Amino acid sequence: MSFARYRHSPAGTAWKILKGRSGVARIPLIVNLLLTYRCNLRCAYCGVWSNPPPEMDTATVLQLIDQVADAGTERLSLGGGEPMLRRDLGNIISHAKRRGLTVNLVSNGLQIPRRIGELAGLDFLAISLDGPQAVHDKARGKGSYARAIAAIRAARAANIEVWTTTVLGRNNIGLIPEVIALATREGIRATFLPVMKEGLQSRNAAELLPDPEAFTAAMNYLIVERDRPATPLASSTDLFAFYRDHWGRQQPQQKQGAWHAGRLRCHAAQLFCSISPDGMLYPCNYLQGAVKGWSTTELGFAHALEKLQAPDCGGCWCDSFIECNLVFGFKPGALRNVLNVLAVHQEG
């Protein structure tokens, strides 16, 4: 199993996790940098675009990336909003790569085919996909499905690994096999997460939340599918089991929920964190406005990180954060999965 293209030693990463878990040091292994809250779509379950804050200019973003790299970060996740609306995105990606960071981008795909050259060196691209054409276009707008597929194919032609991100709601909970079949055909990976009322600022969550029984059945299906040798799923069985056993039974609430019930420790502010478009540092994306943030532009990243408080919340259902917490908690299934994904990414 080769990790030649992964720029960080698995043993070194494990040592950083141990130091972060023990409280010896804060090492932000993963930093989520939200470049903008502007968006060129109006998805049914998201309102992040409705009140975008000011954005850091290019020079400030590049300086911040230097500070993030110096702090020991290994992966930089670029998101939004729609980060492709930043005209300096190619410069941002190139600079992060020069600093030795593993870089991924989360996008709806609309601008990717005509700007694919700016994504050179990207480690993987996450494309939002709600399901087959009728479902995807209903949630995001007519023609958006075709453009998402065009983005997937443009990225694959440029030798960029692609993952789809599917938000599961009442409208598409039964369409998981279709998404998996598409991922298999296109030679990409697939991830799934439930719609989140709080985190995604949904205005009509009651209409979007899936039926709990249907959701449980879907997670059981994904657990079986994940064990299939040729599966395109990128997530671990531990993640799907966590969703199955906890989602819908107790929705996260302040100070009582997934984490505080002892189900899973959250390592936000210790081993991962998020930065908003205006440079404010938070434990994670979903606590903006709920906890005090610290300005990286005024304090610098390292000093802001020292001041950042660990989250006091009920938890969320974000797949990437839960998967991180499972890995940082040394859950065997999650560890095996991340090693397998990294190995395939580098050898495939």
Legacy VTK file of the C-alpha trace (Angstrom):
# vtk DataFile Version 3.0
C-alpha trace
ASCII
DATASET POLYDATA
POINTS 348 float
0.000 0.000 0.000
1.777 3.141 -1.224
1.238 6.653 0.092
3.833 8.282 -2.170
1.502 11.016 -3.408
0.157 11.821 0.039
2.555 14.460 1.288
2.191 13.613 4.969
3.446 10.542 6.796
0.579 8.441 8.258
2.744 7.874 11.347
3.377 11.616 11.638
-0.310 12.341 11.254
-1.158 9.801 13.966
1.336 11.507 16.306
-0.302 14.890 15.647
-3.708 13.380 16.420
-2.439 11.970 19.713
-1.017 15.356 20.720
-4.235 17.118 19.745
-6.448 14.626 21.582
-4.351 14.858 24.732
-4.482 18.650 24.785
-0.709 19.005 24.502
-1.083 21.130 21.375
-3.697 22.389 18.963
-2.790 21.076 15.531
-5.422 21.949 12.916
-4.904 18.963 10.624
-7.863 20.056 8.496
-8.822 23.667 7.863
-12.058 24.475 6.064
-11.552 27.785 4.273
-14.860 29.204 3.063
-13.846 31.628 0.346
-17.263 33.167 -0.308
-20.922 32.821 0.602
-22.005 34.061 -2.807
-23.577 31.364 -4.962
-24.890 31.004 -8.499
-27.612 28.533 -7.456
-30.574 28.740 -5.071
-30.870 25.229 -3.668
-34.034 24.328 -1.788
-32.228 23.355 1.402
-29.634 26.146 1.624
-29.772 29.851 2.426
-26.076 30.577 2.926
-26.106 32.957 -0.043
-28.739 35.254 1.473
-26.454 37.480 3.572
-22.833 37.118 2.430
-20.148 38.833 4.548
-17.193 40.763 3.114
-14.461 38.595 1.615
-10.717 38.598 2.151
-8.718 39.819 -0.836
-6.194 37.605 -2.615
-3.129 38.791 -0.703
-4.844 38.218 2.638
-5.959 34.708 1.653
-2.455 33.745 0.503
-0.938 35.078 3.719
-3.509 33.101 5.705
-2.598 29.924 3.819
1.041 30.470 4.799
0.016 30.747 8.450
-2.193 27.646 8.199
0.650 25.613 6.687
3.061 26.825 9.364
0.614 25.640 12.065
0.909 22.012 10.900
-2.220 21.765 8.762
-2.206 18.910 6.266
-5.465 19.371 4.364
-7.111 22.574 3.157
-10.751 22.269 2.102
-11.947 25.170 -0.051
-15.679 25.798 0.005
-18.467 28.358 0.111
-21.038 29.343 -1.121
-19.633 28.605 -4.528
-15.842 29.041 -4.408
-15.587 29.076 -8.211
-17.039 32.594 -8.057
-13.642 33.727 -6.759
-11.642 34.837 -9.788
-8.410 34.189 -7.881
-9.210 30.546 -7.131
-6.443 29.162 -9.348
-3.882 31.327 -7.572
-5.195 30.182 -4.182
-4.976 26.490 -5.116
-1.492 26.861 -6.588
-0.196 28.637 -3.498
-1.664 26.022 -1.146
-0.054 23.253 -3.176
3.314 25.027 -3.073
3.004 25.062 0.714
2.618 21.264 0.706
-1.067 21.104 1.588
-3.515 18.473 0.372
-6.244 20.571 -1.259
-9.845 19.770 -2.087
-12.586 21.942 -3.531
-16.359 21.736 -2.902
-18.384 23.060 -5.842
-21.692 22.826 -7.695
-19.677 22.433 -10.901
-21.275 25.116 -13.040
-18.029 26.930 -13.905
-15.622 24.020 -13.830
-15.437 22.951 -17.514
-14.415 26.395 -18.757
-11.983 26.989 -15.883
-10.572 23.500 -15.482
-7.015 24.751 -16.052
-7.191 26.719 -12.796
-7.708 23.510 -10.828
-4.378 21.920 -11.778
-2.903 20.010 -8.864
-6.188 19.745 -6.944
-6.202 16.524 -4.924
-9.921 15.969 -5.228
-13.045 17.803 -6.263
-16.398 17.347 -4.488
-19.393 17.982 -6.744
-22.876 18.387 -5.277
-25.305 15.887 -6.828
-28.856 15.430 -5.560
-29.712 12.413 -7.692
-30.922 11.772 -11.252
-31.626 14.693 -13.562
-35.249 15.360 -12.584
-34.462 15.440 -8.851
-31.246 17.418 -9.174
-32.766 20.035 -11.481
-35.808 20.439 -9.242
-33.589 21.194 -6.239
-31.047 23.396 -8.042
-32.538 24.645 -11.281
-33.100 23.426 -14.845
-29.932 22.375 -16.596
-27.854 22.109 -13.423
-27.637 18.301 -13.646
-26.157 18.354 -17.142
-23.630 20.940 -16.033
-22.692 18.880 -12.957
-22.054 15.850 -15.175
-20.004 18.015 -17.546
-17.944 19.187 -14.561
-17.341 15.605 -13.417
-16.147 14.574 -16.868
-13.960 17.653 -17.327
-12.282 16.984 -13.996
-11.749 13.309 -14.755
-10.253 14.204 -18.142
-7.851 16.499 -16.271
-6.888 13.609 -13.957
-8.592 15.153 -10.916
-10.253 12.726 -8.526
-13.974 13.455 -8.117
-16.374 12.736 -5.267
-20.084 13.459 -5.376
-21.835 14.844 -2.304
-25.520 13.967 -2.030
-27.699 15.616 0.616
-30.406 13.090 1.491
-33.923 14.385 1.954
-37.473 13.226 1.444
-37.157 13.741 -2.309
-34.151 11.505 -2.948
-33.782 9.097 -0.009
-34.840 6.210 -2.264
-32.473 7.131 -5.101
-29.163 6.162 -3.551
-28.681 3.186 -5.930
-28.960 5.526 -8.922
-26.254 7.820 -7.546
-23.988 4.861 -6.805
-24.547 3.506 -10.319
-23.613 6.886 -11.791
-20.459 7.038 -9.675
-19.487 3.573 -10.876
-20.056 4.512 -14.539
-18.066 7.730 -14.258
-15.196 6.240 -12.254
-15.696 8.533 -9.254
-16.544 8.232 -5.548
-19.818 9.032 -3.793
-20.672 10.418 -0.349
-24.021 10.945 1.376
-25.265 13.021 4.319
-28.707 13.946 5.670
-30.206 17.381 5.194
-29.374 19.608 8.162
-31.947 22.155 9.249
-29.641 24.276 11.398
-26.463 24.066 9.406
-27.997 24.640 5.995
-30.385 27.385 7.124
-33.326 25.615 5.505
-36.527 27.567 5.259
-38.728 24.515 4.715
-37.012 21.723 6.623
-40.251 19.932 7.511
-40.838 19.272 3.811
-37.242 18.180 3.224
-36.469 15.866 6.157
-36.637 12.186 5.162
-38.926 9.733 6.900
-36.948 8.123 9.789
-37.789 4.571 8.719
-36.751 5.274 5.144
-33.544 6.869 6.406
-32.696 3.852 8.557
-33.283 1.550 5.590
-31.053 3.755 3.434
-28.210 3.583 5.942
-28.502 -0.182 6.158
-28.306 -0.322 2.364
-25.167 1.848 2.384
-23.528 -0.322 5.061
-24.013 -3.397 2.866
-22.884 -1.510 -0.235
-19.739 -0.239 1.510
-18.558 -3.803 2.052
-18.807 -4.604 -1.655
-15.238 -4.803 -3.075
-15.919 -2.570 -6.099
-18.018 0.025 -4.275
-17.477 3.695 -5.191
-18.478 4.832 -1.683
-15.876 7.060 -0.014
-17.346 7.003 3.503
-16.874 4.377 6.186
-19.376 1.877 7.532
-18.820 3.554 10.913
-20.274 6.790 9.514
-23.381 5.102 8.118
-23.874 3.161 11.354
-23.627 6.403 13.343
-26.279 7.991 11.144
-28.510 4.934 11.369
-28.285 4.653 15.135
-28.640 8.332 16.038
-30.179 10.467 13.297
-33.871 11.202 13.805
-33.937 9.779 17.303
-32.534 12.898 18.896
-31.916 15.891 16.683
-28.886 17.899 17.829
-29.682 20.665 20.280
-27.493 23.020 22.260
-25.739 21.081 25.040
-27.655 17.851 24.499
-27.201 15.672 21.510
-24.864 13.470 19.592
-21.635 14.567 21.287
-22.823 15.372 24.803
-24.613 12.068 25.144
-21.181 10.460 24.952
-21.750 9.024 21.505
-18.871 10.746 19.769
-16.333 13.314 20.861
-15.988 16.324 18.589
-12.432 17.533 17.927
-13.371 20.885 16.414
-11.009 23.669 17.549
-8.413 21.016 18.399
-7.794 19.044 15.222
-9.941 20.900 12.688
-11.494 24.332 12.335
-13.201 26.637 9.847
-12.558 30.132 8.519
-15.362 32.288 7.117
-14.971 34.517 4.034
-14.162 37.551 6.187
-11.338 35.711 7.974
-13.136 34.863 11.212
-12.055 31.578 12.806
-14.669 29.196 14.245
-14.586 25.613 15.527
-16.619 24.550 12.491
-18.817 25.925 9.717
-22.055 25.371 11.574
-21.221 27.361 14.706
-20.862 30.717 12.986
-23.143 33.132 14.783
-23.564 30.707 17.694
-20.114 31.040 19.287
-17.465 33.730 19.395
-15.172 33.792 16.407
-11.688 35.299 16.274
-10.262 37.377 13.460
-7.313 35.781 11.691
-6.697 39.024 9.822
-6.237 40.973 13.071
-4.658 38.342 15.314
-3.015 35.969 12.886
-4.098 32.353 12.526
-1.986 30.905 15.354
-3.112 33.459 17.946
-6.753 33.189 16.873
-6.533 29.398 17.210
-5.199 29.733 20.767
-8.243 31.816 21.713
-10.771 29.536 20.011
-13.072 27.685 22.417
-14.045 24.047 21.881
-17.683 23.732 20.767
-20.448 23.384 23.328
-23.159 22.085 21.041
-25.310 19.062 20.444
-23.432 18.003 17.346
-24.240 18.024 13.659
-24.794 15.572 10.855
-22.030 16.794 8.536
-20.423 13.721 6.984
-16.909 15.160 6.751
-16.892 16.334 10.386
-18.311 13.076 11.727
-15.870 11.058 9.630
-13.007 13.188 10.977
-14.147 12.604 14.546
-14.398 8.876 13.928
-10.854 8.818 12.528
-9.502 11.068 15.286
-11.186 8.749 17.776
-9.273 5.843 16.188
-12.442 3.956 15.267
-11.170 0.840 13.416
-13.644 0.979 10.510
-13.018 4.672 9.882
-9.238 4.197 10.035
-9.312 1.293 7.591
-11.509 3.298 5.263
-9.309 6.393 5.177
-6.211 4.289 4.535
-7.942 2.465 1.688
-9.190 5.714 0.158
-5.744 7.296 0.324
-4.113 4.234 -1.191
-6.578 4.070 -4.081
-6.238 7.819 -4.616
-2.508 7.470 -5.047
-2.298 4.238 -6.960
-5.449 4.440 -9.075
LINES 1 349
348 0 1 2 3 4 5 6 7 8 9 10 11 12 13 14 15 16 17 18 19 20 21 22 23 24 25 26 27 28 29 30 31 32 33 34 35 36 37 38 39 40 41 42 43 44 45 46 47 48 49 50 51 52 53 54 55 56 57 58 59 60 61 62 63 64 65 66 67 68 69 70 71 72 73 74 75 76 77 78 79 80 81 82 83 84 85 86 87 88 89 90 91 92 93 94 95 96 97 98 99 100 101 102 103 104 105 106 107 108 109 110 111 112 113 114 115 116 117 118 119 120 121 122 123 124 125 126 127 128 129 130 131 132 133 134 135 136 137 138 139 140 141 142 143 144 145 146 147 148 149 150 151 152 153 154 155 156 157 158 159 160 161 162 163 164 165 166 167 168 169 170 171 172 173 174 175 176 177 178 179 180 181 182 183 184 185 186 187 188 189 190 191 192 193 194 195 196 197 198 199 200 201 202 203 204 205 206 207 208 209 210 211 212 213 214 215 216 217 218 219 220 221 222 223 224 225 226 227 228 229 230 231 232 233 234 235 236 237 238 239 240 241 242 243 244 245 246 247 248 249 250 251 252 253 254 255 256 257 258 259 260 261 262 263 264 265 266 267 268 269 270 271 272 273 274 275 276 277 278 279 280 281 282 283 284 285 286 287 288 289 290 291 292 293 294 295 296 297 298 299 300 301 302 303 304 305 306 307 308 309 310 311 312 313 314 315 316 317 318 319 320 321 322 323 324 325 326 327 328 329 330 331 332 333 334 335 336 337 338 339 340 341 342 343 344 345 346 347
